[in-house]
């Protein structure tokens, strides 16, 4: 999942605010888990662009953009 932090909100603040909801979603998806074996982890990592975009996605995105421009 990707999200953007609001201005003035630190990754630690967001992690603390979302920890309970994240734990509930993990439990719904996986059932009861043993925290000694597997502990749900919510972490934030800064992202800059999409890795491999130039190689893999450039041409399909250009075609899609051309189709959208042609249709509108």
C-alpha positions in Angstrom: 0.0 0.0 0.0 1.2 3.5 -0.7 0.1 6.7 1.0 1.2 10.3 1.4 1.7 11.8 4.8 0.0 15.0 5.6 2.3 18.0 6.0 3.5 18.2 9.6 2.8 14.5 10.3 5.9 12.4 11.0 6.1 8.7 10.0 6.1 7.8 13.7 2.9 9.7 14.3 1.2 8.0 11.4 2.5 4.6 12.5 1.1 5.1 16.0 -2.3 6.3 14.6 -2.7 3.4 12.2 -1.3 0.6 14.4 -4.6 -0.5 15.8 -6.4 -0.5 12.5 -3.5 -2.4 10.8 -3.6 -5.0 13.5 -7.4 -5.5 13.0 -7.0 -5.9 9.3 -4.2 -8.4 9.7 -6.3 -10.4 12.1 -9.3 -10.3 9.7 -7.1 -11.5 6.8 -5.0 -14.1 8.5 -7.0 -15.0 11.6 -5.5 -15.3 15.0 -1.7 -15.1 14.8 1.0 -16.0 17.3 3.0 -12.7 17.8 6.1 -14.7 18.9 6.2 -16.3 15.4 5.0 -13.4 13.3 4.5 -9.8 14.3 2.6 -7.5 12.0 4.8 -4.6 11.1 3.6 -1.2 9.7 6.5 0.7 8.4 7.0 3.8 6.2 9.6 4.1 3.6 10.1 7.2 1.4 9.5 6.4 -2.3 10.8 8.4 -5.2 9.3 7.2 -8.5 8.7 3.7 -9.7 11.7 1.4 -10.0 12.0 0.1 -13.5 9.5 2.5 -15.0 11.7 3.5 -17.9 12.2 -0.1 -19.0 8.9 -1.6 -18.3 6.1 1.0 -18.3 7.2 3.9 -20.5 5.7 2.6 -23.8 2.4 1.2 -22.4 1.8 4.5 -20.6 2.5 6.5 -23.7 0.0 4.4 -25.6 -2.6 4.8 -22.9 -2.0 8.6 -22.8 -2.4 8.8 -26.5 -5.7 6.8 -26.4 -7.1 9.0 -23.7 -6.1 12.2 -25.6 -7.7 10.8 -28.8 -10.9 9.8 -27.1 -11.5 13.1 -25.3 
